């Protein structure tokens, strides 16, 4: 089931989307749907990676920088 929604784009972004849609023979709606699907898929991958690494010990940034200094890399 499709739903109708109105988006307000910056004029330059809207023009870029219209040009791209014409170039790839796709509707503006199709481009937006594809971009949202890709973004959500990336989010799902990132969440899975976070879950996989949840058991790893936390490392504070300050400690990491100190270790780099100690090893002579900074």
LINHUGI-V269086 format. One record per residue. PSI is psi in whole degrees, 0 to 359 (* if undefined). Layout:
PSI + PSI
//
This chain:
126 + 150 + 145 + 130 + 147 + 131 + 146 + 114 + 151 + 139 + 319 + 320 + 319 + 317 + 318 + 318 + 319 + 317 + 317 + 317 + 317 + 321 + 321 + 8 + 53 + 157 + 160 + 319 + 319 + 319 + 315 + 316 + 316 + 317 + 319 + 318 + 317 + 318 + 316 + 324 + 319 + 319 + 317 + 319 + 317 + 318 + 321 + 319 + 321 + 317 + 320 + 329 + 5 + 332 + 347 + 144 + 147 + 144 + 119 + 143 + 317 + 319 + 321 + 317 + 318 + 320 + 319 + 319 + 315 + 324 + 357 + 16 + 350 + *
//
